[in-house]
Amino acid sequence: MLTKVSELSQRIYLSECILNKRRELVDLGMNYGLLNKKTIQCSQDLDQLINLYMQDSKKTEYKFYYIL
């Protein structure tokens, strides 16, 4: 049970990180333009966070279907 709570907490934290990084990306794009190095780096960071989230989603889905 402790593992489930930990996984859920980690997923919530990752969701919050994605939302914050999205806000940062929008701000950077508005202030520096879409081709600025800072904006591009932030976009790549956001991509990595989303990939982590999606990988975690696949694991969760697999466990769910495996139980059924």
N, C-alpha and C positions, 0 to 999 in steps of 0.2 A: 504493500500500500504506500509506503514511503516513496518508493520509486515512481509511482504514478503521479504523486503530488510534485515530486521533483521535476518530472518530465513536463507536467503542465506548467509549472512555474517557469521553466526554461523556455517553453513555447510562448508564454505570455511576454516574457522579457524580450524575446526575439521579435515579437510583433511590435512591441514598443520601440525597439531599436529601428525597425523598418520605417515606422511612421516618422520618427525623429529625423532619420536620414533623408526621407522624402521631402520633409519640410526644408531641410538644409539644402537639398538639391534645387528646389524651386527658388529659394533665396539666392543661391549662387548663380543660377541661370539668369535671374532677373537683374542681378547687380553686375555680373561679370560677362554674361553672354554664354551661349551654349558651347562654344568652341574653346573656352578658357580651360587651362590645365586643371585649375581647382574644381571646376564644374565636372570635367571629364573624370577626374579621380573620385569625386563624390558619387558619380553615377556608377562607376565600377565597384565602389564599396557597397552601394545599394544592391547591385546585381549579386554580389557575394552573399549578402544577408538574405536576399530572396531565395537564392539557391539553397542555402542552409535550411531555410524554412520549408522549402519544397521537399528536400531530402527527408526531413523529419516527418513531413506529411505522408510520404510514401511508406515509411517504416510503420507509422501508425495505422495506415490503411491496411497494410499487409497483415499486421497483427490482428486487426479487427476481422478481416476475412478469414484468416487462419483459424480463429476461434470458432467461427460459424461452421 
